[in-house]
Amino acid sequence: MQLFRCENCGQRLYFDNTRCVHCGAHQGFDPDTLSMKVYDPAAAASVGHYRACTNARQVGICNWLIPPSSDASYCLSCRLSMVIPDLGVPGHIELWASLEEEKRRLLYSLLSLKLPLVSRQQDPVNGLGFRFMADAPDGDSERVLIGHQDGIITLNIAEADPVVREATRRQMAEPYRTILGHFRHEAGHYYWQLLVKDSDHIEPFRRRFGDERQDYAQALERQYQIGPMADWQQYYVSAYASAHPWEDWAETWAHYLHMVDTLDTAYQFGLSTAPRPAQSVEVQLNSNPYRDAGFDTLIAQWLPLTAALNSLNHSMGYDDVYPFSLSAAVIDKLAMVHGIIHGLPIRQGVQTN
């Protein structure tokens, strides 16, 4: 995630800012330019000006702007939300706001990587949409499950409650469980359909991840009944990735987005595991050589950075912030994700499943 500057006074801004702490100017994120813009709230209903999203004006949960050329009422991010919870229920606004905040971080990554991003309104067949739903209060209905189906990503708003999420993480024996992680994983399923299925990438995919034509329901049932293979760490980024090739791809895709965004943030703050020459503030805030770097450069920076992050956490008495170990097979899969995203030739690779 890059850092930003106030157009009025040059004050440093962050992705979620709505006002400049120095000059007080109203700020919003412009997804077209991936930058923060100053806007006038008085022009909220005037086409031809940057305008606040309706969810910002009515509920106060969004900081994305509608560009001057658009007559839309909602920003790009909020237009992707097809279903939202009943905001009349106490606590729902806060949980929904947390989901929308993390969704905007996902969309920032997708936009910065120049991945195709269209809504269901634009493309009812291949467009992307989100459903944020709550379990029925009487408990008679089935629980809302996290998942992806044909471009629609569903999240249970209970995942936005840190107490519930931590309890689920412990129950599932997961080392890592976050809202953003869910979004990145489910987006991986969507982009598999968009970029891999029925493409020239399908055979290299099967060579690395396995044959996705095996029965998905049976594979998940087997995973839940007997668990992953004993040596799963040699081939998969997580235990859940071993359940089925689709889940392996989604977990690997999510991990790649973790890498790119974290390296982006580290660079913006001048963090490095090796010294680099001092640069001007303008260059430091608005460029990142790793964003479009080759995969070998990314992984060479990523591995020592995660070791440093874990060590910093230990110094504060916390567990690993990065509870993963990347084998050669996993790195090869990550390289394939990188190649597909950037339109590069896919390395020959080796069969790992």
Residue pairs with C-beta under 8 A, 6 or more apart in sequence:
1 15
1 105
1 108
1 261
1 264
1 265
1 268
2 34
2 264
2 268
2 285
2 286
2 288
3 12
3 13
3 14
3 268
3 269
3 285
4 12
4 13
4 14
4 15
4 17
4 35
4 36
4 285
5 11
5 12
5 13
5 36
5 285
5 286
6 12
6 13
6 20
6 22
6 23
6 25
6 27
6 36
6 38
7 25
7 36
7 37
7 38
8 20
8 23
8 25
8 38
9 20
9 22
9 23
9 25
11 20
11 21
11 22
11 23
12 285
13 20
13 27
13 36
15 29
15 104
15 105
15 108
16 63
16 101
17 27
17 36
17 63
18 26
18 27
18 28
18 56
18 63
19 25
19 26
19 27
20 27
20 38
25 38
26 38
26 39
26 40
26 41
26 52
27 36
27 37
27 38
27 39
27 63
28 36
28 37
28 39
28 50
28 52
28 56
28 63
28 64
28 65
29 35
29 36
29 37
29 63
29 64
29 65
29 104
30 36
30 37
30 50
30 64
30 65
30 67
31 64
31 65
31 75
31 76
31 77
31 107
31 108
31 111
32 67
34 108
34 111
34 112
37 50
37 65
38 50
39 49
39 50
39 51
39 52
39 65
40 49
41 52
43 49
43 50
43 51
44 51
44 52
44 57
45 51
47 68
47 70
47 71
48 68
49 68
50 65
50 66
50 67
50 68
51 65
51 66
52 62
52 65
52 66
53 62
53 64
53 65
53 66
53 73
53 74
53 75
53 77
53 78
54 73
54 74
54 78
55 61
55 62
55 74
55 75
55 78
55 100
56 62
56 63
56 64
59 87
59 93
59 97
61 93
61 96
61 97
61 100
61 101
62 75
62 77
62 78
62 100
62 104
64 75
64 76
64 77
64 78
64 104
65 75
66 72
66 73
66 74
66 75
72 79
76 107
77 100
77 103
77 104
77 107
78 100
79 119
79 121
80 103
80 107
80 119
80 120
80 128
80 129
80 130
81 100
81 103
81 129
81 130
81 131
81 132
82 120
82 129
82 130
82 131
82 152
83 130
83 131
83 132
83 133
84 96
84 132
85 92
85 95
85 96
85 132
85 133
85 134
85 157
86 92
86 134
87 93
87 96
89 134
89 137
92 134
92 157
94 160
95 157
95 158
95 160
95 161
96 132
96 157
96 160
98 160
98 179
99 132
99 155
99 157
99 159
99 160
99 179
100 132
102 178
102 179
102 180
102 183
103 130
103 183
105 180
105 183
105 261
106 180
106 183
106 184
106 187
106 257
107 117
109 184
109 257
109 260
109 261
110 117
110 187
111 117
112 264
112 291
113 260
113 341
113 342
115 191
115 341
116 194
117 128
118 126
118 127
118 128
119 127
119 128
119 129
120 127
120 128
120 129
120 151
120 152
121 127
125 151
126 151
126 193
126 194
127 151
128 151
128 152
128 153
128 187
128 190
129 151
129 152
129 153
130 152
130 153
130 154
130 155
131 152
131 153
131 154
131 155
132 154
132 155
132 157
133 144
133 154
133 155
133 156
133 157
134 144
134 156
134 157
134 158
135 141
135 143
135 144
135 156
135 158
143 156
144 154
144 155
144 156
145 154
145 156
146 154
146 155
146 156
146 159
146 182
146 186
147 153
147 154
147 186
148 154
148 186
148 187
148 189
148 190
150 193
151 190
151 193
153 183
153 186
153 187
153 190
155 179
155 182
155 183
155 186
158 164
158 165
159 165
159 168
159 179
159 182
160 179
165 177
165 178
165 179
166 177
168 177
169 176
169 177
174 240
175 238
175 320
175 323
175 324
176 238
176 323
176 324
181 254
181 258
184 253
184 254
184 257
184 258
185 250
185 251
185 253
185 254
186 250
187 253
187 254
187 257
188 249
188 250
188 251
188 252
188 253
188 254
189 246
189 249
189 250
191 253
192 246
192 249
192 250
192 253
195 201
195 340
195 341
196 202
196 205
196 249
196 340
201 336
201 340
201 346
204 336
204 346
204 349
205 212
205 245
205 249
205 336
206 212
206 245
207 349
207 350
207 351
207 352
208 329
208 332
208 333
208 336
208 349
208 350
208 351
208 352
208 353
209 245
209 248
209 249
209 252
209 333
209 352
209 353
210 244
210 245
210 248
210 353
211 245
212 244
212 245
212 246
214 244
214 245
216 244
216 246
219 243
219 244
220 243
220 244
220 247
222 243
223 240
223 242
223 243
223 244
227 239
228 236
228 239
228 240
228 242
228 243
229 242
232 239
232 241
232 242
233 325
233 327
234 327
234 329
235 242
235 327
235 329
235 330
235 352
235 353
236 242
236 248
236 251
236 329
236 330
237 248
237 251
237 252
237 255
237 324
237 326
237 330
237 333
237 334
238 251
238 324
240 247
240 251
241 247
241 248
241 250
241 251
241 252
242 248
245 353
248 333
248 353
249 337
252 330
252 333
252 334
252 337
253 337
255 324
255 334
256 334
256 337
256 338
256 341
259 298
259 299
259 302
259 334
260 290
260 291
260 298
262 302
262 305
263 288
263 290
263 298
263 301
263 302
263 305
264 288
264 290
264 291
266 272
266 305
267 288
267 289
267 290
268 284
268 285
268 288
270 284
271 305
272 301
273 301
273 304
273 305
273 307
273 308
274 304
290 297
290 298
290 301
292 342
295 334
295 335
295 338
295 339
298 338
299 326
299 331
299 334
299 335
303 326
306 322
306 324
309 321
309 322
310 320
310 321
310 322
312 321
313 319
313 320
313 321
314 320
326 334
329 350
329 352
332 347
332 349
332 350
332 352
333 352
335 347
335 349
336 346
336 347
336 349
338 344
339 345
339 346
339 347
340 346
